[in-house]
């Protein structure tokens, strides 16, 4: 792989730079894996392209891999950023009251920093700091919030959204990590040009709401219906929302413009399919059937052969109704062969 060969000396030099800054070998470790020799490791971590740079913390692989510039400076800066403290310590509870309520905030109230409770909280923050803002308060500052001992709460987005309290053990990493991840990683995520490549690599089709940036009402309706109708499909499709202005090209691909928003569509990485009418979103089972039709192959089958006979009005020729959905638009955000050696193609849906 020529891209791996090009990266090799850069990776080596970056490791030397970081080794000088963090001489303790337990602080940062750079490692290389020859996936031809160790295909079992490649399969375990779902490596689909070379070179892939994965970050591990406390033995856990981070969901977001390094996708930045392949230079010594950029890689070293990335490691320095990862080593920075992900938790902001507040000196007054008013700082928490003034927290940005457009973000997801996790606040820990502890008697002291040198404690197992805080160390577990810190491990969780190191993993999820890209998804949530982490704040902490100690001693006398946090006392008013520690009426039953150390305490962790979640402040969801929205000025009037109620706080949620973590009720489990603060030293049980698996438990508090699962709780925090559930709060920090929303069911419906925003897709941007910055995270598009990462989302395509999850290997799941996209169910996307295109909406104007200030149209929060449509977004809220979509979030509610996804939670109501599609929670069981969470592992089979990605639920996303996108800014109509920023994603004009995919809209044009399905013969829509920002003036048509809100628009719901599926991108299977082969074709795009449009949900017929946004006003039908709240019709019980309508959105779920749209997704099930993707998984059953019905949407793709109708693309090639027209609607199933059960969907055709009596006396109407099937061939006259053949649909013609456009090719995938978001596939273009997937890892490029100009930057990686790609190992396999995605199956068609």
N, C-alpha and C positions, 0 to 999 in steps of 0.2 A: 504494500500500500504506500504509494508515494506521499500521501498526506501524512501518514505516520512517520515516514522517514524524515520529512521536513520538520515535523514537530519535535522529534527526538532530541536534537541538541538544544532546542529552546526549553524544553521541559527539564533537561538536565541542568541548564544554567539557572533556571528559575528555582530549582530545588536547592542549588548551592547558595543563592541569594537568601532564601528563606532560612536555610540552615544557619547562616551567620546571625540572622536576627533572632532566631529561636533555637539556640544550641541544644536545649534539652530535647533529646530524641523522642520523648513522650508528648511533646507539644504538637509537632507537625511531622508527618511521614509522607514522603513521595514514593510511589510504587508504580511499577509497570507490569502489565500482564500480556504475554504473547498468546493471543486468543486462538491461533492456529495450534499451538502446543497444548493449550488448556481450554479446549472447547466447552468443557463442563462449567467452567467459571463464566464464560461468555453467555451460555444458556441460562445459568442461574440469575444473572443480572440483566438479562434481556438486551444484550448488546446487538444492535442492528446496523451499526455503521462504524467505520474506523476513520480517525481515532475518536474515541469517546473518553471524556474526562469526568469521572464520577467522584463525588465527595462523600466520605464516610465520617460519621461522628459517633463515638462510643460504640463502634461496631455496627451502626445502622447506616444504610445507604440513604443519602438525601434524595428526595424526589427530583430536585432541580440539579441538573448537571451543569458543568461549566460550558458556556457557549460563546464566550467573549473572544476578543482578539487573541490570536496565537503569537504572542510576543512575551518576552521575559518580564517586561514591566507590567503588562496587563495581568498575567498569571500571578505575579508576586503581589500586585495590588488586590487581587481577588482573595488571596490567602489572608492578607492583612485585614481585609474587611471581614472575613469570616472569623478572625481571631478577636475582633472588637467585641465589647460587652453588648449583648443584645437587649439588656434590661436597663431602663432609665430609672435611677433612684430619685424619688421626689423628696423634697425638703419640707413640703407643706401639703396638706390634703386638698388645698385649693387647686393645686396643679392637676390633681386627678379630676376635680370638678370641671376644670377648663380643658380636659382632654378633647381631642378632635373626635366628635361623634359621627363623623363620616367613615371612620376607621373602626376596626374590631379591636377592642382593648381588653387585655388580660392584666389584672392587677393583683399582686400578691402582698398581703400584710403579714409581716413576720416580726417576732420579738427580737431576733438577732440574725445577722447575716451568716455567722458561722454556725450553721445548723443543717441537719439532714433535710429538713423541709425545704429550705432555700436552695440547697444544692440540687435537689430533684427539680424544683421550679426552673433553675438555671439550665439544666439539661434539656428540658422541654423547650425553653425559649431559644436555645441554640439551634434547635431543629426547625421551629415554626416562626422564626422572627420575620421571614418574608411575608407571612400571611397575617400576622397580628402585631399590634404594638404591645410591648411588655413593659409594665411599670411595677415598681416595688417601693414599699415604705417600711421603716424599721423603728423599733423602740417606742419612745413616747409619741412619735408622729403617727404611728399606726395603731396605737393602743385603743382608740375609740372603735376601731373596726375589728378588734380581736377579743370581743366579749366572750367567745367560746374557744379561744386559742388561735393559732395561725390560720389565715383565711385566704382563699383565692376566689376572685369573682370575675365574671365576664360582663363587659359592657358592650352590648351589640350596637351596630350603627343606628342612628336615629335618636333625636333628643328625648323622646318620650318612651323609648324602649326600656323595659324593666331589666334590672341586673339579674344575672343568674349566678348562683353560688355553687361552688364545687363541694360535694358532700363526702367524697371518699378520702382515703388515706393520702396524706401529702408526701409520704415516703414511698408509695407504690408508683414507680415510674410508669409502668404499662397503663395503669388506671388513669392517672392524671394526663398522660400523653393522649390517650384515646379521647378523653373528655375535651381536652384543649383543641385537638385536631378537629373534632366535630364542630367546635365553635368557630375556629379560625378559617377552615376551608369550606366556603359556602357550597351548597348544592348546585347553584347556578353561578358559574364563574364568568368573568368578563374576558373575552378574547381580544388581544391587542397584537400589533405587529411584533411587539417584544416577546410575547409568550406563545405566539402561534406555532413556532417550530416545536416547542416543548409539548404543547397540547396534541399536535398531530402524532407525536411519537408515542403517545399513550395507546395508540392503535384502535381507538374507538370512534365510531361515526359521531358527527356533531348534530345536535338539535339546537338551532340558533334562533334567538329572538333579535332581529334588527330593530333598533328603536332610536329615536332622537335622544341626545344626551340628557336633556331636561325632562324627558317623558318618563318619570319615575312611576307613574300610575300603571302604565303598560308593563313595565318591568315587574312591579309588585304582583300584578295579576298572573304573569307568566310564572313567577317564583311560586306562587300559591298553587297553581294548577300542576306544576311539576311535582311539588311536594305531595299533592293530593292524589294525582293519577299515576305518577311514574317513579315513585320511590323504589319500587321493586326492580326497576330497569337501571338502577344506578351503575351497576357494573358492566352494562352492555352499550351505553351511549353517554356521551358527554353533554351536559346541559350548559349552554353558554348564552351570553348576550353580547351584542356588538353595537358600536356606535355607527349609525347609518351614514353620517358624514364621512367618517374615516374609512368605512368599508363600502364605498360607492361602487367599486368594481364588481365585487360579488353580487351586489344588488342588480347591476346592469346585466350580469350574467344570467339572472333569472327574470330579466325584463321588468325590473322594478327600479324606482328611484327613491331618494329620501322622502319625497312627497307621498309615497305609498306606505311609509312606515306608520305603525309597527307591522312587521312581516315576520312570519315564522317559516323556517326552512330546515331541511335535513341535508347535510353534505356527507355522503357515504365514502368520499375520496375517489369515487368514480363519477357519480352524478349528483346533481342537486335536485331536490324535490320540494315543492312549495306547499305548505299547509293552506288549504283552499281559502279560508276566511278567518281572520283574527277574531272576529266577533263570535266565532264558534268555539273559542278557546275554553269557555266555561261549560260547554255542553258535556254532560257526564260521559266519560270514556272516549271522547272524540280525539283528544290529543294522544291518548294511549294507543288507540287503534292506528293512528298515523305512524307511531313508532313500531308497533307490532307488524304493520304492513311492510316496513323496511326489513325487519328480521325474518319474516316469512318469505321474503323474496317477491312479494306482490308488487311493490313499487317498481322494482327492477323488471319484473316480468311484464308489467304493463308498458314499461318503456319500450320493450322489444315487440310485444304482441298485442298491445291494446288492453283495455280493461278486461278483467275476468268476466266470463259470461253472466255471472250472478249480478254484476254491476251494470249490465247493459239493458237499456229499456227494450221492451218487446218490439220486435220488428226492426230494430236499429242495427245496421251492420257493425260487427266488432272492429273490422279493419279500418273503418272510417274514424274511429275514436282513438287510434294509437297516439300515445303521448310522446313528447320529445323533450324530456328534461335535459338541461345543459350539462356539460361535463363539470366535474368538481372544480371549484375555485380555490378552496382552502388547501387542496393538495399542493398548491404552489408554495405554501408556507412550510412544507415538510423539508427535512434536511436535503441540501442540494448536492448533486454529484460533482459539482465544482468545488466542494469543500470537504466532502467525505467519500470514502469508498462504501457504497451501500451494499448490504448483504442480501436483502430480499425485497421483493415487491409485496405490497398489501393485496390480499385477496379481494376480488370484486364483490360488492354487495348490490 
